[in-house]
């Protein structure tokens, strides 16, 4: 009998890799709907662009490697990468931002290492970090929720803005970001971080229009929607509970300690859990079966380490959110984590 060993992701159920990837994409739908409701249909434009780009780049690499194209595309991994990247960037970012991100994710991070199962890093997050470091202006130009905009933006205007930098009425993105109070709006995480740096308390900062009591306006619902999708992934056993639970528990513990130590400058647990990409990162990004830890103890350490890094960067670092950085940094440590958390082989004693 010939025994064949394959690289991750290892599938222990009757579901194919294609079905697993498509299930994760389907679980993203509630979060995508929430983003469209609060930030406009530009999200759908970015999604369509991403799916076209990742398919084209995957097919091109398969041709260059003289490998069959359809098996590589039909496993769904490239499509999932495109979806995660598209919902991570600002909905009205220029078209070339998502194209560069998809090119880097598929060609460099995934295929350069040998394709699915061989990539060391999460492709979507590696591409996100590249874009954030290279094009910080475009990658931080999030619009406030639609109810805070002075001018409504139709689908055609968003399409024009993405491909020409101006709406059909001649407005630029910076002009649209001017809120009802006459100031340029930023994301809740960035607003709070900037205000604290300028000696404002959390309570004073929370009085701004981008906040809704405990969390950012709209962002709380987006995180709840991704939480709903994540619970579906747990119910269908597409992912294990270890990484998202340890991620959320670690971030919550750090946020609670910070709030107890300095309530005037720390927003507390609820704000951290329902701001930025917390739920998206916990259930959809950190749980990547290829680049994440593979043992149960290792997954607990892996998720907890990401939660700790997210809190440290949000609180003391230069970026408002840190999920992508946390995932990539702990991706580097995965071989070490797996090495020291391997379960003892049945019939063998513990190594002293």
C-alpha positions as CSV (number, residue, x, y, z in Angstrom):
1,X,0.0,0.0,0.0
2,X,1.3,3.4,-1.0
3,X,1.0,6.2,1.6
4,X,0.8,9.7,0.1
5,X,1.5,12.7,2.3
6,X,0.2,16.1,1.2
7,X,0.7,19.6,2.6
8,X,-2.0,21.6,4.4
9,X,-4.8,22.3,4.4
10,X,-5.6,18.8,5.7
11,X,-9.3,17.9,5.2
12,X,-10.6,15.3,7.7
13,X,-14.2,15.5,6.6
14,X,-16.0,14.5,3.4
15,X,-16.0,18.1,2.3
16,X,-13.6,19.0,-0.6
17,X,-11.2,21.9,-0.4
18,X,-13.4,23.7,-2.9
19,X,-16.5,23.3,-0.7
20,X,-14.6,24.5,2.4
21,X,-13.3,27.6,0.6
22,X,-16.8,28.4,-0.8
23,X,-18.3,27.9,2.6
24,X,-15.9,30.5,4.1
25,X,-16.8,32.9,1.2
26,X,-20.5,32.4,1.9
27,X,-19.9,33.1,5.6
28,X,-18.5,36.5,4.6
29,X,-21.9,37.5,3.1
30,X,-23.4,39.0,6.3
31,X,-20.3,41.1,6.8
32,X,-20.3,42.2,3.1
33,X,-24.0,43.2,3.4
34,X,-23.3,45.3,6.5
35,X,-20.4,47.0,4.8
36,X,-22.6,47.8,1.8
37,X,-25.3,49.2,4.1
38,X,-23.0,51.5,6.0
39,X,-20.2,52.3,3.5
40,X,-21.9,52.0,0.1
41,X,-21.8,49.8,-3.0
42,X,-18.1,50.5,-3.6
43,X,-17.5,47.3,-1.6
44,X,-19.2,45.3,-4.4
45,X,-17.1,47.0,-7.0
46,X,-13.9,46.1,-5.2
47,X,-15.1,42.5,-4.8
48,X,-15.8,42.1,-8.5
49,X,-12.4,43.6,-9.4
50,X,-10.7,41.3,-6.9
51,X,-12.3,38.2,-8.2
52,X,-11.4,39.0,-11.8
53,X,-7.8,39.9,-10.9
54,X,-7.1,36.8,-8.7
55,X,-8.6,34.6,-11.4
56,X,-6.5,36.2,-14.1
57,X,-3.3,36.1,-12.1
58,X,-3.8,32.5,-10.9
59,X,-4.5,31.4,-14.5
60,X,-1.4,33.2,-15.8
61,X,0.9,31.6,-13.3
62,X,-0.6,28.2,-14.1
63,X,0.2,28.8,-17.8
64,X,3.7,29.8,-16.9
65,X,4.2,26.7,-14.7
66,X,2.6,24.5,-17.4
67,X,0.0,23.3,-15.0
68,X,-3.7,22.8,-15.6
69,X,-5.6,26.0,-15.0
70,X,-9.1,24.9,-13.9
71,X,-8.1,22.7,-11.0
72,X,-6.1,25.6,-9.5
73,X,-9.0,28.0,-9.9
74,X,-11.8,25.7,-8.9
75,X,-10.3,25.0,-5.4
76,X,-11.5,28.4,-4.5
77,X,-8.5,29.5,-2.6
78,X,-7.7,32.4,-4.9
79,X,-11.3,33.6,-4.8
80,X,-11.2,33.6,-1.0
81,X,-8.0,35.6,-1.0
82,X,-9.6,38.1,-3.3
83,X,-12.7,38.4,-1.1
84,X,-10.8,38.9,2.1
85,X,-8.5,41.5,0.5
86,X,-11.5,43.4,-1.1
87,X,-13.4,43.7,2.2
88,X,-10.3,44.8,4.0
89,X,-9.5,47.9,1.9
90,X,-11.5,51.2,1.8
91,X,-14.5,50.7,-0.6
92,X,-13.6,53.7,-2.7
93,X,-9.9,53.1,-3.0
94,X,-8.6,53.6,-6.6
95,X,-8.9,50.5,-8.9
96,X,-5.2,50.0,-9.1
97,X,-4.9,49.4,-5.4
98,X,-6.9,46.2,-5.5
99,X,-5.1,45.1,-8.7
100,X,-1.6,45.5,-7.1
101,X,-2.8,43.8,-3.9
102,X,-4.2,40.8,-5.8
103,X,-1.0,40.5,-7.9
104,X,1.2,40.4,-4.8
105,X,-1.1,38.0,-2.9
106,X,-1.4,35.4,-5.7
107,X,1.9,35.7,-7.6
108,X,4.4,36.5,-4.8
109,X,2.9,35.2,-1.5
110,X,1.1,32.2,-2.8
111,X,2.5,30.9,-6.1
112,X,6.1,31.8,-5.6
113,X,6.2,29.4,-2.7
114,X,4.6,26.6,-4.7
115,X,0.8,27.3,-4.5
116,X,-1.9,26.3,-2.1
117,X,-0.5,24.6,1.0
118,X,3.0,25.9,0.7
119,X,2.6,29.7,1.4
120,X,4.2,30.7,4.7
121,X,2.0,33.8,5.2
122,X,-1.7,34.6,4.8
123,X,-1.8,36.0,1.2
124,X,-4.6,38.5,1.8
125,X,-3.0,40.0,4.9
126,X,0.5,40.1,3.3
127,X,-1.0,42.0,0.4
128,X,-2.9,44.3,2.8
129,X,0.3,45.2,4.7
130,X,2.1,45.9,1.4
131,X,-0.6,48.2,0.3
132,X,-0.8,49.9,3.7
133,X,2.9,50.6,3.8
134,X,3.2,51.6,0.2
135,X,0.0,53.6,-0.3
136,X,-1.0,54.9,3.2
137,X,-3.1,57.8,1.9
138,X,-5.3,55.5,-0.3
139,X,-5.5,52.7,2.3
140,X,-6.7,55.0,5.1
141,X,-9.3,56.9,3.1
142,X,-12.4,55.3,4.6
143,X,-15.6,57.2,4.3
144,X,-17.7,57.7,7.3
145,X,-21.0,55.9,7.4
146,X,-23.5,57.1,4.7
147,X,-25.7,58.9,7.3
148,X,-22.8,61.3,8.1
149,X,-22.1,62.3,4.5
150,X,-23.2,65.7,3.3
151,X,-23.8,64.4,-0.2
152,X,-25.3,61.0,-1.1
153,X,-23.3,58.8,-3.4
154,X,-25.0,56.7,-6.1
155,X,-23.5,53.5,-7.5
156,X,-22.5,55.3,-10.7
157,X,-20.7,58.0,-8.7
158,X,-18.8,55.4,-6.7
159,X,-17.8,53.6,-9.8
160,X,-16.6,56.9,-11.3
161,X,-14.7,57.7,-8.1
162,X,-12.9,54.3,-8.1
163,X,-11.8,54.5,-11.7
164,X,-11.2,58.3,-12.2
165,X,-10.7,59.7,-8.6
166,X,-13.8,61.9,-9.0
167,X,-17.6,61.4,-8.9
168,X,-19.8,62.3,-11.9
169,X,-20.5,65.5,-10.1
170,X,-16.8,66.4,-9.7
171,X,-16.3,65.6,-6.0
172,X,-13.0,64.0,-4.9
173,X,-12.8,61.5,-2.1
174,X,-11.4,64.1,0.3
175,X,-14.3,66.4,-0.3
176,X,-16.7,63.5,0.4
177,X,-14.9,62.7,3.7
178,X,-15.9,66.1,5.1
179,X,-18.6,65.3,7.6
180,X,-21.6,67.1,9.1
181,X,-19.3,69.0,11.5
182,X,-17.1,70.4,8.7
183,X,-14.1,68.3,9.6
184,X,-12.5,65.4,7.6
185,X,-13.7,62.1,9.0
186,X,-11.4,59.2,9.9
187,X,-12.2,55.7,11.2
188,X,-13.2,55.3,14.9
189,X,-9.9,53.6,15.7
190,X,-7.9,56.3,14.1
191,X,-10.0,59.1,15.6
192,X,-9.7,57.8,19.1
193,X,-6.0,57.1,18.8
194,X,-5.4,60.7,17.5
195,X,-7.6,62.3,20.1
196,X,-5.8,60.4,23.0
197,X,-2.4,61.6,21.5
198,X,-3.8,65.1,21.8
199,X,-4.6,64.7,25.5
200,X,-8.4,64.1,25.1
201,X,-10.1,61.5,27.2
202,X,-12.0,58.6,25.8
203,X,-15.3,60.1,26.9
204,X,-14.5,63.4,25.2
205,X,-13.5,61.6,22.0
206,X,-16.6,59.5,22.0
207,X,-18.7,62.6,21.6
208,X,-17.7,62.9,18.0
209,X,-20.2,61.9,15.2
210,X,-18.2,58.8,14.2
211,X,-19.0,57.1,17.5
212,X,-22.2,55.6,18.8
213,X,-21.8,55.4,22.5
214,X,-19.4,52.4,23.0
215,X,-18.2,51.7,19.4
216,X,-17.8,53.4,16.1
217,X,-20.9,54.2,14.1
218,X,-21.5,51.3,11.7
219,X,-18.4,49.4,12.7
220,X,-20.2,47.6,15.5
221,X,-22.7,46.2,13.2
222,X,-20.1,45.2,10.7
223,X,-18.2,43.2,13.4
224,X,-21.5,41.7,14.6
225,X,-22.2,40.5,11.0
226,X,-18.7,38.9,10.7
227,X,-19.2,37.3,14.2
228,X,-22.4,35.8,12.8
229,X,-20.6,34.4,9.8
230,X,-17.8,33.1,12.1
231,X,-20.3,31.3,14.3
232,X,-21.6,29.6,11.2
233,X,-18.1,28.4,10.3
234,X,-17.8,27.0,13.8
235,X,-21.2,25.3,13.6
236,X,-20.4,23.6,10.3
237,X,-16.9,22.7,11.6
238,X,-15.1,24.5,8.9
239,X,-12.8,26.0,11.5
240,X,-11.9,25.0,15.1
241,X,-12.8,27.1,18.1
242,X,-9.3,27.4,19.5
243,X,-8.0,30.3,17.4
244,X,-11.0,32.7,17.4
245,X,-11.7,32.0,21.1
246,X,-8.1,32.5,22.2
247,X,-7.7,35.6,20.0
248,X,-10.9,37.2,21.4
249,X,-10.0,36.2,25.0
250,X,-6.5,37.6,24.8
251,X,-7.6,40.9,23.3
252,X,-10.4,41.2,25.9
253,X,-8.1,40.5,28.8
254,X,-5.5,43.0,27.6
255,X,-8.3,45.6,27.0
256,X,-9.8,45.0,30.5
257,X,-6.4,45.4,32.2
258,X,-5.7,48.6,30.2
259,X,-9.1,50.0,31.1
260,X,-8.7,49.2,34.8
261,X,-5.2,50.8,34.8
262,X,-6.2,53.9,32.8
263,X,-9.9,54.4,32.2
264,X,-9.4,57.9,30.8
265,X,-7.2,56.8,27.9
266,X,-8.4,53.2,27.3
267,X,-11.7,52.6,25.6
268,X,-12.4,49.2,27.2
269,X,-13.3,45.7,26.0
270,X,-16.4,46.3,23.9
271,X,-14.7,49.0,21.8
272,X,-11.8,46.7,20.9
273,X,-13.9,43.7,20.1
274,X,-16.3,45.6,17.8
275,X,-14.0,48.0,16.1
276,X,-11.8,47.6,13.0
277,X,-11.2,44.1,11.7
278,X,-11.5,42.2,15.0
279,X,-14.2,39.7,14.2
280,X,-13.0,39.4,10.6
281,X,-9.5,38.7,11.8
282,X,-10.6,36.2,14.5
283,X,-12.8,34.0,12.4
284,X,-11.7,34.5,8.8
285,X,-8.1,35.5,8.7
286,X,-6.3,34.1,11.6
287,X,-7.9,30.7,11.0
288,X,-6.3,30.2,7.6
289,X,-5.6,26.5,7.5
290,X,-2.2,26.8,5.7
291,X,-0.4,29.5,7.6
292,X,-1.9,29.0,11.1
293,X,-0.8,26.6,13.8
294,X,-2.0,23.0,13.3
295,X,-2.0,21.6,16.9
296,X,-4.8,22.4,19.3
297,X,-2.4,23.8,22.0
298,X,-0.5,25.6,19.2
299,X,-3.7,27.2,18.0
300,X,-4.5,28.5,21.4
301,X,-1.0,30.0,21.7
302,X,-1.2,31.3,18.1
303,X,-4.6,33.1,18.6
304,X,-3.6,34.5,22.0
305,X,-0.4,35.9,20.6
306,X,-2.2,37.6,17.7
307,X,-4.7,39.2,20.2
308,X,-1.9,40.5,22.3
309,X,-0.1,42.0,19.3
310,X,-3.3,43.6,18.1
311,X,-3.8,45.3,21.5
312,X,-0.2,46.5,21.7
313,X,-0.2,48.0,18.3
314,X,-3.6,49.6,18.7
315,X,-2.5,51.1,22.0
316,X,1.2,51.9,21.6
317,X,1.9,51.5,17.9
318,X,1.7,53.9,14.9
319,X,-1.3,52.2,13.2
320,X,-4.9,52.4,14.3
321,X,-5.6,48.7,13.6
322,X,-3.2,45.8,13.7
323,X,-4.9,42.5,12.8
324,X,-2.9,42.1,9.6
325,X,0.4,42.8,11.4
326,X,-0.5,40.4,14.2
327,X,-1.3,37.6,11.8
328,X,1.8,38.0,9.7
329,X,4.1,38.3,12.8
330,X,2.8,35.1,14.3
331,X,2.8,33.3,10.9
332,X,6.6,33.6,11.2
333,X,6.4,31.8,14.6
334,X,4.1,29.0,13.5
335,X,6.8,26.3,12.8
336,X,8.3,27.0,16.3
337,X,4.8,26.8,17.9
338,X,4.0,23.6,16.1
339,X,7.3,22.1,17.1
340,X,6.9,22.6,20.8
341,X,3.2,21.7,20.9
342,X,3.1,18.4,19.1
343,X,1.0,15.9,21.0
344,X,2.8,12.9,22.5
345,X,2.7,9.9,20.2
346,X,0.5,7.1,21.5
347,X,2.6,4.5,23.3
348,X,5.5,6.7,24.0
349,X,6.5,8.4,27.2
350,X,6.9,12.1,27.6
351,X,10.3,13.3,26.6
352,X,12.3,14.7,29.6
